[in-house]
Amino acid sequence: MKHKLQIVFNSNSTDKGFSLVTAMGMGLVILTIATTLIFRASRHEAIASTRTQAEDSLAVAEAGVARTLAQMTKPENIVLLSLNYDPINPKTNKTYLGTDGIPNTSDDSTTAVDDWTSVSANSSPCTPGTGSGTASISCSDAIGIDGTYTLKAYRYHSTNKTGTFLVEGKRGSSTSYIAVTAAIDSSPATSNFPGVLAVKHLSLGGRSILGSNGNIYYDPISLGFGPSSGSAAPGDSNRGDYLNAISSGSTNGINFDSVAGKIFARKLEPTLSYDPPLGVTPVSIGDATGNTNIPSLSSSLTHYQTGKIDIQANTIVSIDTTSGSGPINLYVNGPITMKGSATIDVNTTNSPVNIYVNGSITVEENAKIRNVRNGGLPGKVGDLRIIISTTDATQIYGNACIQNAFFYSRRGNLQLGGSGDGCDSPGNTNIDGVVWVESISHTNTSSPYSGIAVSDDLSSLSDVDTSIGFSSSTRYKLGTVKNWRRYQL
């Protein structure tokens, strides 16, 4: 009996030891697993927190972009759109954007760029103070709780007429950078832009000058009568005097007012060159008397030379910038004569075209010189420039049209003899665009009212108004956003 009890007690004692060791081992395993889970959870929480902060800082940067763009639409700040502001990044000791508007590229400079201070109301564009200009923006501000944005840099690209803003967003320990490129639209700043300019005198004879920029300038001294200075807008009490001076209608006075804009008795003498540039070797294509294709050959300026252009019926001369994407200069060494339904089609989708003419131009019947773009869009008036370098006259008859062009004949006469509407614009016109010539005369017809429609959009002519002595040259405006990119700096 005693032996049996001893066996029982010994067995119980052994079982107890085994259970304790097992329990302790399992506890250590569970503790290890728990610790691992805690570490993993902490790591995931840290990653999630980092991601959240990154998303938050990106949202702050986006809000900063919106505020910055909104400030750039204010009239006092639009002057900044054509100027550069690119301070030094302390991390790289170079500018943030450089001339290409892209961070961390080879064109970044060790010299800060600040064109904004000269026009700012502050001592510098992004700090308070008193400056000599009127522009005033907030380059840094709070966004929400613990968030701030800062405009780090801005670059204007005059070639493609865009501007790039670099904005930093911060929240907590996270920082995000966004570069936004937007279109920068431009137009002549004056509301009195000369849509029709006669260096000497003009006689409309009932022909219309249409459009919101349909202002006329003439030289009162060359004319010899009428007001010697000043101007008159539609409805002004002295309007009739100016209408009489330009022979607006067949009868004197305000009863026949064919001019949409103001009439100025003021001599303007453009200093724009009317001679082709020197030192170029153009591609010679001979006379253009049949269907002719004149393409852009590369992304650079292509020079062509032709003799006379004499086309009739349905003949087409095509000048196309879409093939090589670069601009084209065409030198016409002789007259341009167009009849029937002949057309000079100028596609300015990718680049502008200049046509220099060493001779007269005659466009009659249903012939047309057209400035077009892909997609059925009209060409911009400053992208097709017809420049006559001689004293020869330009004559327009029938239902002909010179469409969407800057027509410049500094020493020649323009004779309006159209008998019907030849252009696509509303109204009865034979020229759509801007006309600067020595003088304008008319030929009476049975329907002598087809005239000139001055373009409403003059943004492509922002370079010409300084040539006539206008003190204020260009007005800039923030356009549509072209692209948006996130950067790590």
C-alpha positions in Angstrom: 0.0 0.0 0.0 2.8 2.4 1.0 4.6 1.5 -2.3 1.6 2.2 -4.4 1.1 5.6 -2.7 4.7 6.4 -3.4 4.3 5.6 -7.0 1.2 7.8 -7.2 2.9 10.7 -5.5 6.0 10.4 -7.7 3.9 10.4 -10.8 1.9 13.5 -9.8 5.2 15.3 -9.0 6.6 14.5 -12.5 3.4 15.6 -14.2 3.5 18.9 -12.4 7.0 19.7 -13.5 6.2 18.9 -17.1 3.1 21.0 -17.1 5.0 24.0 -15.6 7.7 23.9 -18.2 5.2 23.5 -21.0 3.2 26.4 -19.8 6.2 28.6 -19.4 7.4 27.7 -23.0 4.0 28.4 -24.4 3.9 31.7 -22.6 7.2 32.8 -24.1 5.9 31.8 -27.6 2.8 33.8 -27.1 4.7 36.8 -25.7 7.0 36.7 -28.7 4.1 36.5 -31.1 2.3 39.3 -29.3 5.5 41.5 -29.3 5.9 40.8 -33.1 2.3 41.7 -33.7 2.7 44.9 -31.6 5.8 45.8 -33.6 4.1 45.1 -36.9 1.0 47.1 -35.9 3.2 50.0 -34.8 5.1 49.8 -38.1 1.8 49.7 -40.1 0.5 52.5 -38.0 3.7 54.6 -38.7 3.4 53.8 -42.4 -0.2 54.7 -42.4 0.6 57.9 -40.5 3.3 58.8 -43.0 1.0 58.1 -45.9 -1.7 60.2 -44.3 0.7 63.1 -43.7 2.0 62.8 -47.3 -1.6 62.9 -48.6 -2.3 65.8 -46.3 0.7 67.8 -47.5 -0.2 67.1 -51.1 -3.7 68.5 -50.4 -2.2 71.6 -48.8 0.0 72.1 -51.9 -3.0 71.7 -54.1 -4.9 74.3 -52.1 -1.9 76.6 -52.3 -1.9 76.3 -56.1 -5.5 77.3 -56.2 -4.9 80.3 -53.9 -1.9 81.4 -56.0 -3.7 81.2 -59.3 -6.6 83.1 -57.9 -4.3 85.9 -56.8 -2.8 86.1 -60.3 -6.2 86.9 -61.8 -6.3 90.2 -59.9 -5.7 93.3 -62.1 -2.9 94.6 -60.0 -1.0 91.3 -60.1 -1.2 90.4 -63.8 2.0 92.3 -64.4 3.8 89.5 -62.6 2.8 86.9 -65.2 5.4 88.0 -67.7 8.2 88.3 -65.1 10.4 85.7 -63.3 10.8 84.9 -59.6 13.2 82.1 -58.9 15.1 82.3 -55.6 17.8 79.9 -54.4 16.9 76.5 -53.0 19.1 76.2 -49.8 19.3 72.4 -50.4 21.0 72.7 -53.8 22.3 76.3 -53.7 20.7 76.8 -57.1 17.4 78.2 -58.3 14.3 76.1 -57.9 13.1 76.0 -61.6 15.7 77.4 -64.0 14.8 78.7 -67.4 13.1 75.4 -68.5 10.7 75.6 -65.5 11.7 72.1 -64.3 13.3 71.5 -60.9 16.7 69.8 -60.6 17.9 70.1 -64.2 21.2 71.4 -65.6 19.9 74.9 -66.4 19.4 75.7 -62.7 21.5 78.8 -61.8 23.5 79.8 -58.8 22.1 83.3 -59.2 18.7 84.1 -57.9 16.2 85.7 -60.3 13.7 88.3 -59.0 11.9 90.5 -61.5 8.9 90.8 -59.3 10.3 93.3 -56.7 10.4 96.2 -59.2 6.7 96.0 -59.7 5.7 94.9 -56.2 4.0 97.0 -53.5 6.2 95.1 -51.1 10.0 95.3 -50.5 10.1 91.9 -52.2 7.2 90.1 -53.7 6.8 87.6 -50.8 7.6 89.8 -47.8 5.7 92.8 -46.3 7.1 96.2 -46.8 6.7 99.2 -49.0 7.7 99.1 -52.7 7.2 101.3 -55.7 4.8 99.1 -57.6 1.2 98.0 -57.2 1.4 94.2 -57.3 0.8 92.4 -54.0 0.4 88.7 -53.4 0.6 86.4 -50.5 3.3 83.8 -51.2 2.8 81.8 -48.0 -0.2 81.2 -45.8 -1.9 78.7 -43.5 -4.1 76.0 -44.8 -6.4 74.2 -42.3 -4.8 72.9 -39.1 -1.0 72.7 -39.1 -0.8 73.2 -42.8 1.1 75.9 -44.8 1.7 76.5 -48.5 4.5 78.6 -50.0 5.0 79.7 -53.6 8.7 78.8 -54.1 9.2 80.0 -57.7 7.7 81.2 -61.0 9.0 81.1 -64.5 7.5 82.8 -67.6 8.2 81.1 -70.9 7.9 83.8 -73.7 8.3 81.3 -76.6 5.3 79.1 -75.8 3.5 81.8 -73.7 3.2 79.7 -70.5 4.1 80.2 -66.9 5.2 77.6 -64.3 4.4 77.9 -60.6 6.2 75.8 -58.0 4.2 75.5 -54.8 5.2 73.7 -51.6 2.7 72.2 -49.2 3.6 71.3 -45.6 1.7 69.4 -42.9 3.4 67.9 -39.9 6.7 66.4 -41.0 5.6 65.8 -44.6 6.3 68.1 -47.5 5.0 68.0 -51.1 5.8 70.0 -54.2 3.6 70.7 -57.2 4.6 72.4 -60.4 1.7 73.8 -62.4 2.1 75.2 -65.9 -0.6 77.5 -67.2 -1.2 79.4 -70.5 -0.4 83.1 -70.3 -2.5 85.0 -72.8 -1.5 88.4 -74.0 -3.1 91.3 -75.9 -2.3 94.9 -76.6 -3.0 96.8 -73.4 -4.7 99.8 -74.9 -8.4 99.8 -75.7 -7.7 102.2 -78.6 -5.6 99.8 -80.7 -5.4 101.0 -84.3 -7.4 98.3 -86.1 -7.2 100.4 -89.3 -4.2 102.8 -89.6 -3.6 105.1 -92.5 -0.2 106.8 -92.2 -1.6 109.6 -94.5 -5.3 109.6 -95.3 -8.3 107.4 -96.1 -11.6 107.6 -97.8 -14.1 104.9 -97.0 -17.0 105.9 -99.3 -19.6 103.9 -97.2 -17.4 100.9 -96.5 -17.7 99.4 -93.0 -15.1 99.1 -90.3 -16.4 96.5 -87.9 -15.4 94.8 -84.6 -14.7 95.9 -81.1 -11.2 97.0 -82.1 -12.5 98.8 -85.2 -10.7 102.1 -84.4 -9.3 104.3 -87.2 -6.2 106.5 -87.2 -5.4 109.0 -90.0 -3.1 112.0 -90.4 -5.1 115.2 -90.3 -2.2 117.2 -91.9 -2.1 115.0 -95.0 -5.8 115.1 -95.3 -5.9 118.9 -95.2 -9.3 119.4 -93.7 -11.5 118.3 -90.8 -10.4 118.1 -87.1 -6.7 118.6 -86.6 -6.5 116.4 -83.5 -8.6 114.5 -81.0 -11.0 111.7 -81.5 -14.7 110.8 -81.5 -16.5 107.6 -80.4 -19.9 106.5 -81.7 -22.5 108.8 -80.3 -20.2 111.7 -79.5 -21.6 115.1 -80.5 -18.5 115.8 -82.7 -18.6 112.4 -84.4 -19.9 113.9 -87.7 -16.8 116.0 -88.1 -14.5 112.9 -88.0 -16.8 110.9 -90.3 -16.7 113.7 -92.9 -12.9 113.7 -92.7 -12.6 110.1 -93.7 -15.5 110.2 -96.2 -17.4 107.6 -94.2 -20.5 107.9 -96.4 -21.9 109.4 -99.5 -23.5 112.1 -97.4 -22.0 114.4 -94.8 -22.6 114.1 -91.1 -23.5 111.4 -88.7 -26.4 110.0 -90.7 -24.1 107.4 -92.2 -21.7 106.0 -89.5 -20.0 102.9 -90.9 -17.2 102.8 -88.2 -17.7 100.6 -85.1 -14.9 102.1 -83.1 -13.3 105.5 -82.4 -11.9 107.8 -85.1 -8.6 109.5 -84.3 -7.1 112.5 -86.0 -3.6 111.5 -85.1 -0.6 110.6 -87.2 1.0 107.3 -86.4 4.1 106.1 -88.2 4.9 102.5 -87.6 8.6 101.6 -87.2 8.1 98.0 -88.1 10.5 96.9 -90.8 8.9 96.1 -94.2 12.1 94.7 -95.7 12.9 90.9 -95.6 15.7 90.0 -93.1 19.2 90.0 -94.5 21.7 87.2 -94.6 19.4 84.3 -95.4 19.5 81.8 -98.3 15.9 80.9 -99.1 14.8 77.8 -101.0 13.8 78.9 -104.5 10.6 77.4 -105.9 10.2 79.7 -109.0 6.9 81.2 -110.1 3.8 79.9 -108.5 1.2 79.6 -111.4 -0.4 76.3 -110.4 -1.0 74.2 -107.4 2.0 74.7 -105.1 2.9 73.2 -101.7 5.2 75.2 -99.4 5.8 73.1 -96.2 7.7 73.8 -93.1 10.9 71.8 -93.3 11.9 71.6 -89.6 11.2 73.0 -86.2 13.4 76.0 -87.2 12.5 78.9 -89.4 12.2 77.9 -93.1 12.9 80.5 -95.8 11.3 80.2 -99.3 11.5 82.5 -102.3 9.2 82.5 -105.3 8.8 84.7 -108.3 5.3 86.0 -109.0 2.2 84.3 -107.8 -0.4 84.2 -110.6 -3.2 81.8 -109.9 -6.8 81.4 -111.2 -9.8 79.1 -111.2 -9.5 76.5 -108.3 -5.7 76.7 -108.0 -4.4 76.4 -104.5 -1.1 77.5 -103.0 -0.7 75.8 -99.7 1.7 77.2 -97.0 1.7 74.6 -94.2 3.5 74.7 -90.8 2.2 71.3 -89.6 4.8 69.2 -91.5 7.9 70.5 -89.8 6.2 72.6 -87.1 8.5 75.6 -87.6 7.7 79.1 -88.9 7.9 80.1 -92.5 9.1 83.2 -94.3 8.0 83.4 -97.9 9.6 86.1 -100.1 7.5 86.9 -103.2 9.7 88.6 -105.8 6.9 90.0 -107.9 3.2 90.6 -107.9 0.4 88.4 -106.5 -2.5 88.1 -108.8 -5.5 85.9 -107.9 -8.8 85.4 -109.8 -11.7 83.0 -109.9 -11.7 80.7 -106.8 -8.0 80.7 -106.4 -6.8 80.3 -102.8 -3.6 80.8 -100.8 -4.2 78.6 -97.8 -1.9 79.3 -94.9 -2.0 76.7 -92.1 -0.6 78.4 -88.9 -1.5 75.6 -86.5 2.1 75.1 -85.3 3.8 78.4 -86.2 3.4 81.8 -87.7 4.0 82.7 -91.4 5.3 86.0 -92.9 4.7 86.7 -96.6 7.0 89.5 -97.9 5.8 90.9 -101.2 8.0 92.9 -103.6 5.2 94.0 -105.8 1.4 94.6 -106.0 -1.4 92.4 -104.8 -4.7 92.0 -106.7 -7.4 89.7 -105.3 -10.6 89.6 -107.2 -13.8 87.6 -108.0 -14.0 84.8 -105.3 -10.2 84.5 -104.6 -9.0 84.2 -101.0 -5.9 84.4 -98.9 -6.9 82.5 -95.8 -5.2 81.9 -92.4 -6.5 78.6 -90.9 -5.7 76.1 -88.2 -6.5 72.4 -87.9 -9.8 71.4 -86.5 -11.6 74.1 -88.4 -10.3 76.8 -86.1 -9.7 80.3 -87.5 -6.1 81.5 -87.6 -4.9 84.2 -85.2 -4.4 87.5 -86.9 -0.8 88.0 -86.0 0.2 84.5 -87.1 -0.2 85.5 -90.8 1.6 88.8 -91.7 1.5 90.1 -95.3 4.2 92.7 -95.6 4.6 94.8 -98.7 8.0 96.4 -99.1 7.2 98.6 -102.2 4.9 101.5 -103.0 2.7 99.2 -105.1 -1.0 99.2 -104.5 -3.2 96.4 -103.2 -6.6 96.0 -104.9 -9.5 94.0 -103.8 -12.6 93.4 -106.0 -15.7 91.3 -106.1 -16.3 88.8 -103.3 -12.6 88.3 -102.5 -11.2 88.1 -99.0 -7.9 88.4 -97.1 -8.8 86.6 -94.0 -7.3 86.7 -90.4 -4.1 88.5 -91.4 -2.1 91.5 -90.3 -1.8 93.5 -93.6 1.1 95.9 -93.5 1.9 98.2 -96.5 3.8 101.1 -95.0 4.3 102.9 -98.3 1.4 101.6 -100.4 -2.3 102.3 -101.0 -5.1 99.8 -100.3 -8.0 100.1 -102.7 -11.3 98.7 -101.5 -13.4 97.7 -104.5 -15.3 94.7 -103.3 -18.9 94.4 -104.3 -19.9 91.6 -101.9 -19.1 89.7 -98.7 -16.1 87.5 -99.3 -15.0 86.6 -95.7 -16.5 84.2 -93.2 -16.9 86.7 -90.3 -20.2 88.3 -89.5 -20.8 91.4 -91.6 -20.1 92.4 -95.2 -16.3 92.4 -95.5 -13.4 91.8 -97.9 -10.7 91.9 -95.2 -10.7 90.3 -91.8 -7.8 91.3 -89.6 -5.7 94.4 -88.9 -4.7 96.9 -91.7 -1.8 99.3 -91.5 -1.1 101.1 -94.8 -0.1 104.5 -96.2 -3.5 105.3 -97.4 -6.9 103.8 -98.1 -9.2 104.6 -101.1 -12.4 103.1 -102.4 -14.1 102.3 -105.7 -17.8 102.8 -105.8 -19.9 99.8 -106.8 -23.6 99.0 -106.8 -23.2 97.7 -103.2 -20.3 99.7 -101.8 -20.5 98.6 -98.2 -18.1 95.6 -98.0 -15.2 96.7 -95.9 -12.9 95.5 -93.0 -13.7 93.5 -89.9 -11.0 94.1 -87.3 -10.2 91.0 -85.2 -11.4 90.9 -81.6 -8.5 88.7 -80.5 -5.3 90.7 -80.8 -3.2 88.6 -78.5 -0.9 87.5 -81.4 -0.1 91.2 -82.1 1.3 92.1 -78.7 4.7 92.9 -80.3 3.5 95.6 -82.7 1.9 98.4 -80.6 5.3 99.7 -79.3 6.2 100.4 -83.0 3.7 103.2 -83.1 4.7 104.8 -79.8 2.1 103.5 -77.6 3.5 103.6 -74.0 1.6 100.6 -72.7 2.4 97.5 -74.7 0.9 94.3 -73.5 -1.8 93.0 -71.1 -1.3 89.5 -69.8 -4.0 87.2 -68.5 -3.8 83.8 -66.8 -5.2 81.1 -69.1 -6.0 77.4 -68.8 -3.8 75.0 -66.9 -1.7 72.9 -69.3 -0.1 70.4 -67.0 0.4 69.4 -63.3 3.3 67.5 -61.8 4.4 66.4 -58.4 8.1 66.6 -57.5 10.5 65.5 -54.7 13.1 68.2 -53.9 
